[in-house]
Amino acid sequence: MTSQTPQEPRERAAQERADTARRTDEAILGGPRIYTFADLVEGTGLSPEFVENYWRWLGLPVTHPAEARFTAADLESLREIGELIAAGELDQQAQMTLVRSLGHTSDRLALWQVEAFVEHLGRRFDLDDVSARLAALDRIPGFADVLARQLEHAWRRQLAALMGRFATEFGGSHGTELPGDQLPLRRAIGFADIVSFTKRTAGLGSQELSEYVQLFESRARDVITEAGGRVVKTIGDAVLFVADDVATGAECALGLAAPHSSEEEIPVRVGFVWGRVLSRFGDVFGPDVNLASRISELAEPASVLVDPPTAALLSSSAKYALTAQPPQDVQGLGEITPVRLQRAYTG
């Protein structure tokens, strides 16, 4: 009888893990890794600098240039992005922004989707976190093609919606230079955050905390979308939204602050202003974004505050009631006189 050394079971286990990782990798990437960095440069005709930048901008830097780390799909993707850049005559800043947008968004999307599968498998089969992740490892490669097609479909719909807004907002203009350093886009900008988030979630486990945050985010997205606004980003216990007109901004804000008696109550306070923003990197920037954030911090639970100029714009509508609040000093912004926004009583 042949005896086994203590290393042999460990070696077999390590080989099995390596084989599993390779099969998973090939199933997701659509084929084996057969090309080196030099092969990519030769096969695309692109400069080594651009190829290296491309992977770094994606968030996947080239760390082993002499090893076969790239697939046929990698080669084709580089060819296509090179042709797009050449046709558009894009400078390096535009190239970097374009590719980094893909890397940043897809990284977050992949993590979000994988964690959703892990949570689902844990609930369905009553698995601990590690077991749920092992189960996800077996199942997710089979969904990769479907998820990829869904991503392209969703992206095309979002791009079409964005171009439609461009056509509506700018289609009749012939270009006008803004005075001084005025930011280009007029928008309603709003912040909504959970009141006393740290205190309310202090005793929650990972599953309960995940469900609590997910409920807030999904509810906020539904309210904002149905009112005609758009979610810019979520920041833990807060959401930043924009709308193309002040009335839509008001509807988003009031909807977010309204109690949801049929579900678990999550008290929310909201601040929003009508102002100007710079839109870059999938985000919005400018003093009015900061103003909206600071105003939200002054609001009571389940209430909406606006600044006086925004209140003046809404005052012509019989739908809204506006109540001036006591002036408050806000660090960095000076004295602010917030105005409470409510729906007008029509009974």
N, C-alpha and C positions, 0 to 999 in steps of 0.2 A: 504494500500500500504506500503510495507516494504522499509524503507529508507536505503541507503547504507552509511556506514562510509567512510570518505576520504581514509582510508587505503585499503578498499576492491578492488578498481580498480588497485591500485598499487600492491597489493598482487597477483591478478589474472595475471597481466602483468609479474610479477616476476616468477610466476609458469609457464607461457607459455614460457618464456625464458629458464627456467630450463628444461622443457620438450623438447624444440627444441634442446638444447645443448646435452641432453642425447640421443635423436634419432640420431643426427649427429654423436656423439661419437661412438655409437654402429654400425652404418652403416660403418664407416671408419675402426674401429678396428675389425669388424667381429663378434661381440658379446658383451654381457654385462660384466662389471667389477664385478667379483664375488669372487676373491681371495685376501687374505691379504698377507702381506710380509711373515708371518710365513707359510702360505699355499705354497708359492713359494719354500721356503727352504725345507719344508717337501716333496713336490711333485717332486722336482728335485734331492734331495739328495746332493745339493751343500751347501757350507758353507754360513752362513749369511754374512760373510765378502765379499765373491765373489759376491753374489747376490746384495748386496748394492753397491759394486764397479761397477758392470755391469750397473746399472741404472745411476749412477753418470757419468760413462764414456760415456754413450749415451747422456748425457745432460739432463736427466730426473730423478733427485735425488728422493729418497724415503723420502717424507716429512710427510706422515701420515701412519706409519707402521701398525697401528691397524685397518685401514679402508680397505674395499674391493676396491682396486684401480687397480686390475690386471685381465686380461682376460685369457681364455684358450689358446689363441695364445701366450700370454706372457709366460705362463708356458712351452709351447712346444718350444718356441724360446730359452729359458734358458736351457732346456734339450739339445737341439742340440748344442748350443755353448759350453756347458760343455763337451759334447762328443768329439767335435772337438778339444778342448783344451787338453783333456786327451789323445786323439789319437796322437796329434802332440807334446805332452809333452812340451807345450809352457810355458815359464817362465812369471812372472807377467808383465814384460816390454812388451813382445810380446802380451799378453792378452790385456793390456791397449791400445796399439797402434791399434790392430785389431778392438776392439769395438769402440774406439774413432773415427776411420776412418768412421765407419758406422754412428755414431751420428752426427759428424761434416758435413759430406756430405749430409745426408738425411735431416738435419735441413735446410741447405741452399737450397737444391733441393725443399723441400716442400714450403718454402717461395717464391722461384722463380716462381714455377708453380702457386701458389695461386695468386700472384700479376699479373701474365699473364692473368688469368681468370678475375680478377678484372678490369684490363685495357680493356680487350675485352668487358666485359659487359657494362662498362661505355661508350665505343665508340658506341657499337651496339644500346643501348637503351637510349643514351644521359642521363646517370645517374650521379649524383654527387658521390663523393668517398664513402661516407657512404652507400648510396643506392646500389652502385655497390658491396660493401662488403656484404651487406645483401642478395643480389641476388646470390652472390657466395656461401654463406652459404647454400642456398637451392640446388644449382646445383652440387657443387663439390663432395659430397658423392657419387653421381651416377657415377662419373668418377673414383673413387678410384681404383676399381679392374683393369680397363684398364691401368691406370697409373702405378700400381704396376707391371703388366705384362710387360709393356714397359720398366720399369726400369730394371727388371731382364734380358730382352733380350739385352738391351743396355750394361748392365754390363758384360754379357757373351761375347759379341762381343769385348768389350774393353779389357777384360782379355785375350781373345784369341789373340788379336793383340799384347798385351804386351808380352805374352809368345812366340809368333812368333819372336818378336824382340830379346828376350833373346836367343832363339835358334840360330838365325843368328849371333848375336854378340859374344856369348860365347860358342856356341855348340862345336867348335873344340878346345877349350882351356882346359888345365888341371890344372888351378889354378896357378897364379903367384903372388907372394907378391910384392906390390908396394913399392918403396923405400921411406923411411922417412914418412912424413905425407901427401904424395900425395893423392889427392882425386881419387875415383875409376873410374868414368865414364868420357870419353871424349865426349864432346858435343859442338855443336854450340849453343850459348846462346844469345838471343836477347831481347831488350826492344824496344817497340814502344809506344810513347805517343802523345796525342793531343797537338798541339802547342797552347799556351795561352788559356787553357781550361777554367779557371776561368773567364777571360774576355769575351770569346765567349758565355758562358752560363749564365752570370749574369742576363740577362733580361728574361730568360725563365721561364715559369710556370712548374708545376710538370709534366704535360703531355708532354710538349715539351722537357723538360730535359730528361725524360725517353726515349723518342723516339730518341733523339740525342745520348745518351749513348748506347742504344740498336743498333743503326745503326753502330756506331763505332765497338762495340764488335762483332756483327754478321759479318760485313765485314772483320774484322781482323781474326776471326776464319775461315772464308771461304778461305781467301788468304793463311793462314798458312797451313790449311789442304790440299788444292789443291797442294801446293808446296811440300808437303811431311813432313812438320814439325808437331809439337804438341804444343797446348796451355797449359802452366803450370797453369797460373792463370791470371785473370784480376784484376787490382787494380784501380778502379775508372776510371781515364782517361788514363790508361796505360795497356799494355798487355805484359806478359813475355812468350817467346816461346823457345823451344829447337828443335834441329834437330840432326840426327845421323851422318851427315857429313857436311863439311864446305860449299860445293856447294849448298846443300839444304838450309843451313842457309842463304846463300847469296840470293837465290831465294825468301825465305820468307821475308827477309828484303827489297829487292827491290820491291816486290809486295805490301808490306804494305805502302811504301813511295810513290808509283806511284799515280798520281792524278786519280780520278774517275769522269770524266767530265759528265757522264750520270746521276749522282746522286748528292745529296747535298754534297758539298765539305767539307771534314774534313781534314785539314792539319795535317800531321803526320811526326814526325822525328823518326829515328831509329838508334840504336847502337847495333852492335853484335860482338862477339868475339868467337874464337875457343879456348876452354879451358877444364878444369876439374871441375866436380861438385859432390856433394853428394846428392843423391836422398832420401828424407825422408818426410813422412807426406803429400804426394801428392805435394811436392814442391822441389825445388833445391836450394842448398846452396853452398857457397864458394866465394873466392876472385874474381873469374872471373865473377860471377853473379853481384857483385858490380861494377866491371869494365865495364861491358856491360851497366849497368844503368847509370853510370857517363858519358860514351861516348855518350849515347843518348841525354843527356842534352846539349852537345856541338854542336849537329847537327842543321843545318838550316832546316826550313820547307821543307818537301818533299825530304829530303836527307837521306843518310845512311852513317854512319861513322863506321870504324873498327879500331882495333889497328894494329901496324906494323907487328907482327907475323901472324895475320890473313890475312893481305894484302899480305904477302909473299906467303902464301899457295894459294891464289887466283890468283896470278900474272902469273901463268903458263897457265891460261885459256884465250883464245882469246875472251871469252864472256864478260869480265869485263874490265873496265877502272878504274885505281886507281890513285888518286891524293893526294899527301901528303899535309897536312894542317899545319899552323904554330903551334909550340909547345904551350901547355897551361898548367898552373899549376892547379891541381885539389886537393882540400883539402883532405887529407887522402891518396892520391895515388901519390902525387908528380907530376912531369912533364909528360905529355902525348902528344905524337905526333899523332894525329888522321889522318886517311887516308880516303878520300871520295871514296866510292864505287858507280860506275855507270855502266850501260850497255854500252858495247863498240859500237861505231857507225859502222854499217856494210853497210851503203848505198853507 
